[in-house]
Amino acid sequence: MSKQTSKYVCQSCGYVSARWTGKCPNCNEWNSFVEEAVTPLKVVRKSGGIASKLNAISLTDVDSIADVRFVTGMAEFDRVLGGGIVTGSVILLGGDPGIGKSTLMMQVALHLKDKVTLYITGEESPKQVKLRVERLGKATSNIQLLPETNLELITDVIEQAMPDFVIVDSIQTLYNPNLESAPGSVGQVRESTGMLTRIAKKKNIPIILIGHVTKEGAIAGPRVIEHMVDAVLQFEGEKHYAYRILRGIKNRFGSTNEIGIFEMHDTGLREVLNPSEIFLSERTYGASGATIVATLEGTRPLLIEVQALVSTSNYGMPQRTSTGFDLRRLQMLLAVLDKRVGINTGAHDVFVNVAGGIRIDEPAADLGIAASIVSSLRDIPVDSQTVAIGEIGLGGEIRTIAHCDKRVQESAKLGFKNIIIPSTNAKKMKSTKDITIIGVETIQEAIKHLVGT
């Protein structure tokens, strides 16, 4: 009998070590190594050689058939996936605990009334799932429940039942009995994902895998899982807000810039078809330190209120706090205001907040953030009928932004009278009677238009 060997695998990044270590040398995580048995691969040699059995395919002989999609009926979900679910694709959905991943997937299954959905529940009992379905809507016979975590039994059911759609909740609960490691370990998650991916491609069945996330917000398990699947979706949002954002991180069949916005209610998730109007519904008029910016998420323009509060510091080191905006970029904007405009905030605490729990990643919001800071410092409100967009360079210049026409159209549709944009964009824009376009070249010029000093 051959001697059984083992290896130690980091549960955070998948790093493999021959012996146990307290700290992972790859991701610097402590106490993350778990022992796993090594299963040697059995190599079967064929007579005549393997190469003689293989033939390369010419690229011109490959059929270029368009991907077959089916629409779920949830417009926001279909938008993120690029128009619907592609048959035979594997989608990984991640998010914080309690954010609403299972609720979203059950609502998708309820919308697919003409397709048989196999819902594999490894975390909840069928009674718990039934209670959720009754809260979301009337239960239908097209949803089949399978309370099982054994991967071999699950694959047998999928191959025999041949459902139209499969949901796995969650991938961390599945285990392969041929592996010695515990469910949720790197080896088990990788093996489960690989086997389900092979079934999806072979049987042309779309499968959605619900995955947990780590405390840093990344999907639990090795990064190789994200490379194995066709699409990776992140369901995010603040627990204290009702809004949820479905964001595409990877998509082999569509764009990764699209987002879907939902609102959590007692009866489930509702699609937000006009997010700009909702995000601006609670804005305060006439208050200093608030500016409206037009950000872009994929092809969808969003009008969001950015707020700033500048107050005298009571400590030796002034505070710099940002919610929904990159803190390092905030510090850069403060340095530009000090150097190029002469606005010194060295003795003040600066707090920046993006209203509604939204996070802004694009630099086009720089001008709105800077205007809010100056407005709060001087206690002069920004015109409530003006939208400000533009990237600020280190020299104080307002740089060109992309898709400016969509931002202008969204601002005009919501009734704003003025919009301040980079002068290079203004030269390419056509004048309109609905909104006045003001082009600026420097931050000094923009501050003069927005704050008046």
C-alpha positions in Angstrom: 0.0 0.0 0.0 1.5 3.3 -1.0 2.1 5.9 1.6 -0.5 8.7 1.7 0.9 12.2 1.3 -0.6 15.5 2.2 -0.2 19.2 1.5 -1.1 22.4 3.2 -3.3 24.9 1.3 -4.0 28.5 2.2 -7.8 29.0 2.4 -7.4 32.7 1.5 -5.3 32.6 -1.7 -4.8 28.9 -2.5 -1.0 28.9 -1.9 0.3 25.4 -1.5 3.0 24.5 1.1 4.7 21.3 1.9 4.4 22.0 5.7 2.2 24.0 7.9 3.1 27.6 8.4 1.5 30.2 10.7 1.6 33.0 8.2 1.0 32.6 4.4 4.0 33.9 2.5 1.8 34.8 -0.5 -1.2 36.8 1.1 0.2 37.3 4.6 -2.9 35.8 6.2 -2.4 34.2 9.6 -3.6 30.6 10.5 -5.1 30.0 7.0 -3.3 26.7 6.1 -5.4 23.5 6.1 -4.0 20.1 5.5 -5.4 18.2 2.4 -4.6 14.8 1.1 -2.8 14.5 -2.2 -4.6 12.4 -4.8 -2.2 11.3 -7.5 -3.5 11.6 -11.1 -3.8 8.3 -12.9 -2.3 8.5 -16.4 -3.7 6.1 -18.9 -1.3 5.6 -21.9 -2.9 4.7 -25.2 -1.3 2.6 -27.9 -0.1 4.6 -30.9 0.5 7.7 -28.8 -1.9 10.5 -27.8 -0.7 12.9 -30.5 -1.9 10.6 -33.3 -5.5 10.8 -32.0 -5.6 14.6 -32.0 -6.2 16.9 -35.0 -6.0 20.6 -34.9 -9.0 22.6 -36.2 -8.6 25.5 -38.6 -10.0 28.8 -37.3 -12.0 29.3 -40.5 -13.8 25.9 -39.9 -15.2 26.9 -36.5 -18.9 27.8 -36.5 -19.4 31.4 -35.4 -23.0 31.0 -34.1 -24.2 33.7 -31.9 -24.7 32.9 -28.2 -28.2 31.6 -27.4 -29.6 33.7 -24.5 -32.9 33.6 -22.6 -34.3 36.6 -20.9 -35.2 36.2 -17.2 -37.7 39.1 -17.1 -35.7 41.1 -14.6 -34.4 44.0 -16.7 -31.6 45.0 -14.3 -30.3 41.4 -14.0 -30.4 40.9 -17.8 -28.6 44.3 -18.3 -25.6 43.2 -16.2 -25.3 39.9 -18.1 -25.4 41.6 -21.4 -29.0 40.8 -22.4 -29.8 37.6 -20.6 -28.4 34.2 -19.5 -26.3 32.4 -22.1 -27.1 28.7 -22.2 -24.3 26.5 -21.0 -22.6 29.3 -19.0 -21.5 29.2 -15.4 -22.0 32.4 -13.4 -20.5 33.1 -9.9 -22.5 35.4 -7.7 -20.8 36.8 -4.6 -21.8 39.2 -1.9 -21.8 39.9 1.9 -23.9 37.7 4.2 -27.5 38.9 4.3 -27.2 41.2 1.3 -29.9 39.3 -0.6 -28.1 36.9 -2.9 -30.5 34.0 -2.3 -33.5 36.4 -2.6 -32.3 37.6 -5.9 -31.7 34.2 -7.3 -35.1 33.0 -6.1 -36.8 35.9 -7.8 -35.0 35.1 -11.0 -36.3 31.5 -10.8 -39.8 32.8 -10.1 -39.6 34.9 -13.3 -38.7 31.9 -15.4 -42.2 30.4 -15.4 -41.6 28.5 -18.7 -38.4 26.8 -17.6 -37.6 24.2 -15.0 -35.2 25.4 -12.3 -33.3 23.1 -10.1 -32.5 24.9 -6.8 -29.7 23.1 -4.9 -29.9 24.3 -1.3 -27.0 23.4 0.9 -27.5 25.9 3.7 -31.3 25.9 4.2 -34.0 23.3 4.5 -36.8 23.0 2.0 -39.2 24.6 4.5 -37.0 27.6 4.9 -36.8 28.0 1.1 -40.6 27.7 0.9 -41.1 30.4 3.4 -38.9 32.8 1.4 -40.8 31.9 -1.8 -44.1 32.6 -0.1 -42.8 36.0 1.0 -41.6 36.8 -2.6 -44.6 35.5 -4.4 -46.6 32.4 -5.2 -44.7 29.1 -5.4 -44.7 27.5 -8.8 -44.1 23.8 -9.8 -41.3 24.7 -12.2 -38.9 25.2 -9.2 -37.4 21.9 -8.0 -35.6 21.8 -4.6 -32.6 19.5 -3.9 -31.3 19.7 -0.3 -28.0 18.0 -0.9 -24.3 18.8 -0.6 -22.7 15.6 -2.0 -21.3 16.6 -5.4 -21.6 13.1 -6.9 -25.3 12.9 -6.0 -25.9 16.4 -7.3 -24.3 15.7 -10.7 -26.3 12.5 -11.0 -29.6 14.4 -10.4 -28.6 17.1 -13.0 -27.8 14.6 -15.7 -31.0 12.6 -15.1 -33.5 15.5 -14.6 -31.9 17.8 -17.3 -33.3 21.0 -15.9 -33.3 24.3 -17.9 -31.6 26.2 -15.2 -29.5 25.3 -12.0 -28.9 27.5 -8.9 -26.3 26.3 -6.3 -26.7 27.9 -2.9 -23.9 27.9 -2.0 -20.7 26.5 -3.7 -18.9 26.5 -0.3 -21.3 23.8 1.1 -20.6 21.2 -1.6 -18.1 18.4 -1.2 -16.6 15.6 -3.2 -16.4 12.4 -1.1 -13.2 11.4 -2.9 -11.3 14.3 -1.3 -10.2 14.2 2.3 -10.6 18.0 2.9 -13.6 19.5 4.6 -16.4 21.3 2.7 -15.5 25.0 2.0 -11.8 24.3 1.7 -9.9 25.4 -1.4 -9.7 21.9 -2.8 -13.4 21.2 -2.4 -14.5 24.5 -3.8 -12.2 24.2 -6.8 -13.2 20.6 -7.5 -17.0 21.4 -7.2 -16.7 24.4 -9.5 -14.7 22.3 -12.1 -17.2 19.4 -12.1 -20.3 21.7 -12.4 -18.6 23.6 -15.2 -18.0 20.5 -17.1 -21.6 19.5 -16.8 -22.8 22.9 -17.8 -20.7 22.8 -21.0 -21.6 19.2 -21.8 -25.3 19.4 -21.2 -25.7 23.1 -22.3 -27.3 24.0 -18.9 -26.7 27.4 -17.4 -25.6 27.2 -13.7 -25.4 30.0 -11.2 -23.1 29.5 -8.2 -23.7 31.6 -5.1 -20.5 32.2 -3.2 -19.5 33.7 0.1 -17.0 36.5 0.4 -14.1 37.1 2.8 -13.8 39.9 5.3 -11.9 41.9 2.6 -14.9 41.6 0.2 -13.3 39.1 -2.2 -15.1 35.9 -3.2 -14.0 33.1 -0.8 -11.7 30.5 -2.3 -8.8 30.6 -4.7 -8.7 33.1 -7.6 -8.7 30.2 -10.0 -12.4 29.9 -9.4 -13.1 33.2 -11.1 -11.0 32.1 -14.1 -13.0 28.9 -14.4 -16.5 30.5 -14.6 -17.8 32.6 -17.5 -19.1 35.5 -15.5 -18.5 36.9 -12.0 -21.2 39.1 -10.4 -20.8 41.1 -7.2 -24.0 41.9 -5.2 -23.1 44.8 -3.0 -24.7 47.6 -0.9 -24.7 49.0 2.6 -26.9 47.2 5.1 -28.2 50.4 6.4 -29.5 51.4 3.0 -32.3 49.8 1.0 -30.4 50.0 -2.3 -28.4 47.0 -3.7 -26.1 47.1 -6.7 -25.4 44.1 -9.0 -22.0 44.7 -10.6 -20.3 42.6 -13.3 -16.6 41.9 -12.5 -16.1 39.4 -15.3 -18.3 38.5 -18.3 -17.2 36.5 -21.3 -20.5 37.3 -23.1 -20.9 41.0 -22.4 -19.6 44.2 -20.9 -18.2 44.3 -17.4 -19.2 48.0 -17.0 -22.9 47.5 -16.5 -24.7 47.6 -13.2 -28.1 46.8 -12.0 -29.8 48.7 -9.1 -32.4 47.1 -6.8 -34.3 48.3 -3.7 -34.9 45.9 -0.9 -38.4 45.6 0.5 -40.3 43.2 2.7 -41.6 41.5 -0.4 -38.2 41.1 -2.0 -36.0 43.1 -4.4 -37.6 45.7 -6.7 -35.8 47.0 -9.8 -34.9 50.7 -9.8 -35.5 51.8 -13.4 -34.8 55.5 -12.7 -32.0 55.6 -10.1 -31.0 59.2 -10.6 -34.4 60.5 -9.5 -34.4 58.3 -6.4 -30.9 59.2 -5.3 -31.8 62.9 -5.6 -35.2 62.7 -3.9 -33.9 63.5 -0.4 -31.4 66.3 -1.3 -31.4 69.5 0.7 -31.7 72.7 -1.2 -29.8 75.8 -0.1 -27.3 73.9 2.1 -23.6 74.4 1.6 -21.2 71.6 0.8 -23.5 69.7 -1.6 -23.0 69.3 -5.4 -24.7 67.2 -8.0 -22.4 65.1 -10.2 -23.1 63.0 -13.3 -21.3 59.7 -13.0 -21.4 56.9 -15.5 -21.8 53.2 -14.6 -21.4 51.2 -17.8 -23.8 52.8 -20.3 -26.0 54.2 -17.6 -25.5 57.8 -16.4 -26.3 58.5 -12.7 -26.9 61.8 -11.1 -25.7 61.6 -7.5 -25.3 64.2 -4.7 -21.8 64.4 -3.2 -21.5 66.1 0.2 -18.6 67.6 2.1 -18.2 69.0 5.6 -15.2 71.1 6.5 -14.8 72.1 10.1 -12.1 73.4 12.4 -9.9 70.6 13.7 -9.7 70.1 17.4 -6.7 67.8 17.1 -3.1 68.2 16.1 -3.6 66.1 13.0 -6.7 67.0 11.0 -9.0 64.2 9.9 -9.6 63.1 6.3 -12.6 60.8 6.1 -14.3 59.6 2.9 -17.4 57.4 2.4 -18.0 56.2 -1.2 -15.0 58.0 -2.6 -11.3 57.1 -2.7 -9.5 58.6 0.2 -6.2 59.0 -1.6 -7.9 60.9 -4.4 -9.5 63.1 -1.8 -6.1 64.0 -0.4 -4.8 64.7 -3.9 -7.8 67.1 -4.5 -7.0 68.9 -1.2 -3.4 69.4 -2.3 -4.5 70.8 -5.7 -6.9 73.2 -4.0 -4.1 74.4 -1.7 -1.5 74.7 -4.5 -3.5 76.0 -7.4 -6.5 77.8 -5.8 -5.0 78.9 -2.5 -7.6 77.2 -0.4 -5.8 75.7 2.6 -7.6 73.1 4.6 -4.5 72.1 6.8 -6.2 73.3 10.0 -9.6 71.7 9.1 -11.2 68.3 9.3 -12.6 67.3 5.9 -15.4 64.7 5.6 -16.8 63.6 2.2 -19.8 61.5 1.6 -21.6 60.1 -1.5 -25.3 60.1 -0.7 -27.4 56.9 -1.1 -24.6 54.5 -0.3 -23.2 54.6 -3.8 -19.4 54.3 -4.5 -17.9 56.5 -7.2 -14.7 55.2 -8.8 -14.4 57.3 -11.9 -12.4 60.6 -11.8 -15.2 62.6 -13.5 -16.5 63.3 -10.0 -13.4 65.3 -9.0 -14.9 68.7 -9.8 -18.1 68.0 -7.8 -16.0 66.9 -4.8 -13.8 70.0 -5.0 -16.8 72.3 -5.3 -18.5 70.7 -2.3 -15.3 71.2 -0.2 -15.0 74.9 -1.2 -18.7 75.4 -0.6 -18.6 74.0 2.9 -15.4 75.8 3.8 -16.8 79.2 2.7 -20.4 78.3 3.8 -21.7 79.3 0.3 -24.2 76.9 -1.3 -23.7 75.6 -4.8 -26.5 76.4 -7.2 -29.0 73.6 -6.9 -29.8 73.7 -10.6 -26.2 73.1 -11.7 -24.4 69.8 -12.4 -20.6 69.7 -12.3 -18.5 67.0 -14.0 -14.8 66.9 -14.8 -11.5 65.3 -13.9 -9.0 67.6 -12.1 -5.3 67.2 -13.0 -2.3 68.1 -10.7 -1.8 71.3 -12.6 -5.4 72.5 -11.8 -6.6 71.8 -15.3 -10.1 70.3 -16.0 -9.4 67.2 -18.2 -11.6 65.6 -20.8 -14.2 62.9 -19.7 -15.9 60.2 -21.7 -19.5 59.9 -22.8 -20.2 63.5 -21.9 -23.3 63.6 -24.1 -25.1 61.0 -22.1 -24.4 62.9 -18.8 -25.8 66.1 -20.3 -28.9 64.3 -21.6 -29.6 62.8 -18.2 -29.1 66.2 -16.5 -31.5 67.9 -18.9 -34.1 65.1 -18.5 -34.2 65.6 -14.7 -34.7 69.4 -15.1 -31.3 70.9 -14.3 -30.6 74.2 -16.0 -26.8 74.3 -16.1 -24.0 71.8 -16.4 -20.3 72.6 -16.1 -18.0 70.3 -18.2 -14.5 70.5 -19.5 -14.0 73.0 -22.3 -12.7 70.3 -24.6 -16.0 68.4 -24.2 -18.0 71.6 -24.6 -16.5 72.3 -28.0 -17.8 69.0 -29.3 -21.3 69.4 -27.7 -24.2 70.8 -29.6 -26.1 73.6 -27.9 -29.5 72.8 -26.5 -32.4 74.8 -25.2 -33.1 72.5 -22.3 -29.8 73.0 -20.4 -26.9 75.6 -20.6 -23.5 74.0 -21.2 -20.6 75.9 -19.6 -17.1 74.8 -20.5 -14.2 75.4 -18.1 -10.4 74.9 -18.5 -9.1 75.3 -14.9 -10.3 74.6 -11.4 -10.3 78.3 -10.6 -12.7 79.0 -13.4 -15.0 76.2 -12.3 -15.0 77.2 -8.6 -16.0 80.8 -9.7 -19.0 79.5 -11.6 -20.1 77.1 -8.9 -19.4 79.0 -5.7 -19.1 82.5 -7.1 -15.8 83.4 -5.4 
